[in-house]
């Protein structure tokens, strides 16, 4: 079995039930010490079943405890040593347990050397600043902030409580980061927006004088870039999660609790509402407005504004049902073409 990343615990199935609000089927005193995927689990591990595609693994897993839905009914005999922890939502319960374990792990503290902290920057006692990090003049650091090695925090940047800045992240001057945010390696916040004025001699750069504002509880994946505004602020709302390799252009406003999958791109000055789910490689044109609670399939292209509650796919994006019909028609095009051509020749 592959060794997990420093995740060690000792807890019984009964104790897990107390933490998740679930109930036990099997041995309440069985002990687990770490997490494992259902197909790789060994004795002493805790696994889960949320996706029906993995149901067949429940009948062969070696895990000691498996988190399952309350309505799960085995179709055949389960492994002899397996105890079930039945909950309303297995995935949510697993996430909660993993968060509890992670919160209990040792966390770095103190200031490593060499690093640079500009004169006058107040550093709370319970902060971590890793080696070779740079903290610029006028930066404001809140309690519990962790800034890992080789990170850059520019002049006048403010970072809220318990936010984590992972190695190699870059936060340009003047930007604001909320509390409990997670900024992964390679993220660039506040680089210049793509603003150029065409002239007879070429393209003249338009100074980007704005900032970026990241609200509380935002997570930004590795190598994602969020450009500063030309004027005002590029904004990412509370609770929004951005995957790796996403481009957010200048003056974009993203609302609360959105999720964007990898390689999505939002062009300048577009406004996004709340609770949208955006698939990978989705492209959004500039100066459009997207409402709330939309679901946008992977590789979709949005070129005009839309309201709330849509399910879209394709480029240009159309309702998902229409897109599915189009794909059926596309597959039949050779037959249709042959029928038309043959029909013309006959006449």
C-alpha positions as CSV (number, residue, x, y, z in Angstrom):
1,X,0.0,0.0,0.0
2,X,1.2,3.5,-0.8
3,X,2.1,5.5,2.3
4,X,-0.2,8.5,2.9
5,X,1.2,11.9,3.4
6,X,1.7,12.2,7.1
7,X,-1.9,11.5,7.9
8,X,-2.1,9.4,11.0
9,X,-5.0,9.1,13.4
10,X,-6.4,6.5,15.8
11,X,-10.2,6.5,16.0
12,X,-13.0,4.0,16.3
13,X,-16.0,3.5,14.0
14,X,-18.2,4.6,16.9
15,X,-16.3,7.8,17.4
16,X,-16.5,8.5,13.6
17,X,-20.3,8.1,13.8
18,X,-20.4,10.7,16.5
19,X,-18.4,13.1,14.4
20,X,-20.5,12.6,11.2
21,X,-24.0,12.1,12.7
22,X,-24.1,8.6,11.1
23,X,-24.6,5.1,12.5
24,X,-22.5,2.0,12.5
25,X,-23.3,-1.4,10.9
26,X,-20.7,-3.8,12.1
27,X,-18.0,-3.5,14.8
28,X,-18.3,-0.1,16.5
29,X,-14.9,-0.6,18.2
30,X,-12.9,-1.3,15.0
31,X,-10.0,1.1,14.8
32,X,-8.7,3.0,11.7
33,X,-5.6,5.1,11.4
34,X,-5.6,6.7,8.0
35,X,-7.6,7.2,4.8
36,X,-7.5,5.1,1.6
37,X,-9.1,4.8,-1.8
38,X,-11.6,2.0,-1.8
39,X,-9.7,0.0,-4.4
40,X,-6.4,0.3,-2.6
41,X,-7.5,0.1,1.1
42,X,-5.9,-2.2,3.6
43,X,-6.8,-3.2,7.1
44,X,-6.9,-0.3,9.5
45,X,-7.9,2.3,6.8
46,X,-11.1,4.3,6.4
47,X,-12.5,4.5,2.9
48,X,-15.8,5.8,1.3
49,X,-18.3,5.0,-1.4
50,X,-20.0,8.0,-3.1
51,X,-19.8,7.3,-6.8
52,X,-22.0,4.4,-8.0
53,X,-19.2,3.5,-10.5
54,X,-17.1,2.3,-7.6
55,X,-19.8,0.1,-6.0
56,X,-18.2,-3.1,-7.1
57,X,-15.1,-2.4,-5.0
58,X,-17.1,-2.5,-1.8
59,X,-17.3,-6.3,-2.1
60,X,-13.6,-6.7,-2.3
61,X,-12.1,-3.8,-0.3
62,X,-9.8,-4.6,2.6
63,X,-10.7,-1.4,4.4
64,X,-11.8,-1.7,8.1
65,X,-14.5,1.0,7.8
66,X,-16.3,2.3,4.7
67,X,-18.5,5.4,4.7
68,X,-21.6,4.8,2.7
69,X,-25.0,6.4,2.1
70,X,-27.8,5.6,4.5
71,X,-29.8,4.1,1.6
72,X,-27.0,1.7,0.6
73,X,-28.2,-1.9,0.4
74,X,-25.5,-4.5,-0.4
75,X,-26.4,-6.8,-3.3
76,X,-24.1,-9.6,-2.1
77,X,-22.0,-10.4,0.9
78,X,-19.6,-7.8,2.1
79,X,-16.0,-8.6,3.3
80,X,-15.9,-10.2,6.7
81,X,-13.8,-7.5,8.3
82,X,-15.7,-4.5,6.9
83,X,-17.7,-2.1,9.1
84,X,-20.1,0.4,7.5
85,X,-20.5,4.0,8.6
86,X,-23.9,5.0,7.2
87,X,-24.3,8.8,6.7
88,X,-26.5,11.1,4.7
89,X,-23.8,12.3,2.3
90,X,-20.6,10.1,2.2
91,X,-18.5,12.7,0.3
92,X,-19.4,15.5,2.6
93,X,-18.7,13.4,5.7
94,X,-15.4,12.3,4.3
95,X,-14.4,15.9,3.5
96,X,-15.4,17.0,7.1
97,X,-13.3,14.2,8.6
98,X,-10.3,14.9,6.4
99,X,-10.5,18.6,7.3
100,X,-10.5,17.7,11.0
101,X,-7.5,15.5,10.6
102,X,-5.6,18.1,8.6
103,X,-6.4,20.8,11.2
104,X,-4.8,18.6,13.9
105,X,-1.5,18.1,12.0
106,X,1.5,20.1,13.1
107,X,1.8,23.5,11.3
108,X,4.9,25.5,10.7
109,X,5.5,28.6,12.8
110,X,8.0,31.3,13.2
111,X,10.2,33.2,10.8
112,X,12.8,31.3,8.8
113,X,16.0,32.9,7.6
114,X,17.0,34.2,5.2
115,X,13.8,36.1,4.3
116,X,13.0,39.8,3.8
117,X,10.4,41.7,5.9
118,X,10.3,45.4,5.2
119,X,10.8,47.8,8.0
120,X,7.7,48.7,9.8
121,X,5.7,45.6,8.9
122,X,4.0,44.2,12.0
123,X,4.4,40.4,12.3
124,X,1.9,38.7,14.6
125,X,3.3,36.0,17.0
126,X,1.4,33.1,15.5
127,X,2.5,33.6,11.9
128,X,4.8,31.6,9.6
129,X,7.1,33.1,7.1
130,X,9.3,30.7,5.2
131,X,12.8,31.1,3.9
132,X,13.4,33.4,1.0
133,X,10.0,34.9,1.3
134,X,9.7,38.7,0.6
135,X,7.3,40.9,2.5
136,X,7.1,44.4,1.0
137,X,6.7,47.8,2.7
138,X,3.3,48.5,4.2
139,X,2.1,44.9,4.0
140,X,-0.5,44.0,6.6
141,X,-0.4,40.4,7.9
142,X,-3.1,39.0,10.1
143,X,-2.8,36.4,12.8
144,X,-2.4,32.8,11.6
145,X,-1.1,33.7,8.2
146,X,1.3,31.2,6.7
147,X,3.6,32.4,3.9
148,X,5.7,29.5,2.5
149,X,9.2,29.8,1.1
150,X,10.0,31.8,-2.1
151,X,6.7,33.7,-2.0
152,X,6.4,37.4,-2.8
153,X,4.1,39.7,-1.0
154,X,4.3,43.2,-2.5
155,X,4.1,46.6,-1.0
156,X,0.8,47.5,0.6
157,X,-0.7,43.9,0.3
158,X,-3.1,42.9,3.1
159,X,-3.7,39.3,4.0
160,X,-6.5,38.1,6.3
161,X,-6.4,35.8,9.2
162,X,-5.4,32.1,8.7
163,X,-4.7,32.5,5.0
164,X,-2.1,30.2,3.4
165,X,0.3,31.4,0.7
166,X,2.1,28.3,-0.7
167,X,5.6,28.4,-2.1
168,X,6.3,30.5,-5.1
169,X,3.1,32.5,-5.1
170,X,3.3,36.1,-6.2
171,X,1.0,38.8,-4.9
172,X,1.6,42.2,-6.6
173,X,1.5,45.5,-4.7
174,X,-1.7,46.9,-3.3
175,X,-3.8,43.7,-3.6
176,X,-6.1,42.5,-0.8
177,X,-6.5,38.8,0.3
178,X,-9.3,37.8,2.7
179,X,-9.3,35.4,5.6
180,X,-8.9,31.6,5.4
181,X,-7.9,31.8,1.8
182,X,-5.6,29.2,0.2
183,X,-3.2,30.5,-2.5
184,X,-1.4,27.6,-4.2
185,X,2.1,27.5,-5.7
186,X,2.7,29.6,-8.9
187,X,-0.4,31.8,-8.4
188,X,0.0,35.3,-9.7
189,X,-2.4,37.9,-8.2
190,X,-2.2,41.4,-9.6
191,X,-0.2,41.2,-12.7
192,X,-1.1,43.8,-15.4
193,X,-4.3,43.3,-17.3
194,X,-4.0,42.9,-21.1
195,X,-4.6,46.5,-22.0
196,X,-3.1,48.1,-25.2
197,X,-4.2,50.9,-27.4
198,X,-3.6,50.5,-31.1
199,X,-1.6,53.3,-32.8
200,X,0.1,53.9,-36.1
201,X,3.4,52.7,-34.5
202,X,2.0,49.6,-32.8
203,X,0.3,49.0,-29.5
204,X,0.7,51.4,-26.6
205,X,0.4,50.0,-23.2
206,X,-2.4,51.2,-21.0
207,X,-1.2,51.5,-17.4
208,X,-3.1,49.1,-15.1
209,X,-3.7,51.2,-12.0
210,X,-6.2,49.1,-10.2
211,X,-5.9,46.2,-7.7
212,X,-7.2,42.7,-7.0
213,X,-9.5,42.0,-4.1
214,X,-10.0,38.4,-2.9
215,X,-12.8,37.8,-0.4
216,X,-12.8,35.3,2.5
217,X,-12.6,31.5,2.0
218,X,-11.4,31.6,-1.6
219,X,-9.1,28.9,-2.9
220,X,-6.9,29.6,-5.9
221,X,-5.3,26.6,-7.7
222,X,-1.7,26.3,-8.8
223,X,-0.5,28.6,-11.7
224,X,-3.8,30.5,-11.9
225,X,-3.5,34.2,-12.7
226,X,-5.8,37.0,-11.7
227,X,-5.0,40.3,-13.3
228,X,-5.2,43.7,-11.6
229,X,-7.9,46.1,-12.9
230,X,-7.2,48.9,-15.3
231,X,-9.0,51.1,-12.7
232,X,-10.9,50.0,-9.6
233,X,-10.6,46.3,-8.7
234,X,-10.8,42.8,-10.1
235,X,-12.8,40.9,-7.5
236,X,-13.3,37.2,-6.5
237,X,-16.2,36.7,-4.1
238,X,-16.4,34.8,-0.9
239,X,-16.2,31.0,-1.0
240,X,-15.3,30.8,-4.7
241,X,-12.9,28.0,-5.7
242,X,-10.6,28.4,-8.7
243,X,-8.8,25.3,-10.1
244,X,-5.3,25.3,-11.5
245,X,-4.3,27.2,-14.7
246,X,-7.2,29.6,-14.8
247,X,-7.0,33.1,-16.3
248,X,-9.1,35.9,-14.8
249,X,-8.6,39.1,-16.7
250,X,-8.7,42.7,-15.6
251,X,-11.9,44.2,-14.0
252,X,-13.6,40.8,-13.9
253,X,-16.0,40.4,-11.0
254,X,-16.8,36.9,-9.8
255,X,-19.5,36.5,-7.2
256,X,-19.7,34.1,-4.2
257,X,-19.4,30.3,-4.1
258,X,-18.6,29.7,-7.7
259,X,-16.4,26.7,-8.8
260,X,-14.3,26.9,-11.9
261,X,-12.4,23.9,-13.3
262,X,-8.9,24.0,-14.8
263,X,-8.0,26.1,-17.9
264,X,-11.1,28.2,-17.8
265,X,-10.6,31.8,-19.0
266,X,-12.7,34.9,-18.3
267,X,-12.0,38.0,-20.5
268,X,-11.9,41.5,-19.2
269,X,-14.8,43.3,-17.4
270,X,-17.1,40.3,-17.4
271,X,-19.4,39.8,-14.3
272,X,-20.2,36.4,-12.9
273,X,-23.0,35.8,-10.4
274,X,-23.1,33.3,-7.5
275,X,-23.1,29.5,-7.2
276,X,-22.1,28.8,-10.8
277,X,-20.4,25.5,-11.8
278,X,-18.0,26.0,-14.7
279,X,-16.3,23.1,-16.4
280,X,-12.7,22.8,-17.7
281,X,-11.5,25.0,-20.6
282,X,-14.6,27.1,-20.6
283,X,-14.0,30.5,-22.3
284,X,-16.0,33.6,-21.5
285,X,-15.9,36.7,-23.7
286,X,-15.3,40.1,-22.3
287,X,-17.9,42.6,-21.1
288,X,-20.7,40.0,-20.6
289,X,-22.8,39.2,-17.5
290,X,-23.4,35.6,-16.3
291,X,-26.2,35.1,-13.7
292,X,-26.3,32.7,-10.9
293,X,-26.6,28.9,-10.4
294,X,-25.7,28.0,-14.0
295,X,-23.9,24.8,-15.0
296,X,-21.5,25.3,-17.9
297,X,-20.0,22.2,-19.5
298,X,-16.4,21.7,-20.4
299,X,-15.0,23.5,-23.4
300,X,-18.1,25.7,-23.7
301,X,-17.7,29.2,-25.2
302,X,-19.9,32.0,-23.9
303,X,-20.0,35.0,-26.1
304,X,-23.0,36.9,-24.8
305,X,-24.8,37.5,-21.5
306,X,-27.1,35.0,-19.8
307,X,-29.4,34.9,-16.8
308,X,-29.8,32.3,-14.0
309,X,-30.3,28.6,-13.8
310,X,-29.1,27.5,-17.2
311,X,-27.3,24.3,-18.2
312,X,-25.1,25.0,-21.2
313,X,-22.7,23.2,-23.5
314,X,-20.9,23.8,-26.7
315,X,-19.2,26.7,-28.5
316,X,-21.1,28.9,-28.9
317,X,-22.9,27.6,-25.8
318,X,-26.4,26.3,-26.2
319,X,-28.8,24.6,-23.8
320,X,-27.4,21.2,-22.8
321,X,-30.4,19.3,-24.3
322,X,-30.0,21.1,-27.6
323,X,-26.3,20.3,-27.6
324,X,-27.0,16.6,-27.1
325,X,-29.4,16.6,-30.1
326,X,-26.9,18.4,-32.2
327,X,-24.3,15.7,-31.5
328,X,-26.8,13.0,-32.6
329,X,-27.4,14.9,-35.9
330,X,-23.7,15.4,-36.5
331,X,-23.1,11.6,-36.3
332,X,-25.8,11.2,-38.9
333,X,-24.4,13.8,-41.3
334,X,-22.6,11.3,-43.5
335,X,-25.8,9.4,-44.0
336,X,-27.8,12.5,-44.7
337,X,-25.2,13.8,-47.1
338,X,-25.2,10.5,-49.0
339,X,-29.0,10.4,-49.2
340,X,-29.1,14.0,-50.5
341,X,-26.3,13.4,-53.1
342,X,-27.7,10.1,-54.2
343,X,-31.2,11.7,-54.5
344,X,-29.9,14.5,-56.7
345,X,-28.1,12.0,-59.0
346,X,-31.2,9.9,-59.4
347,X,-33.1,13.0,-60.5
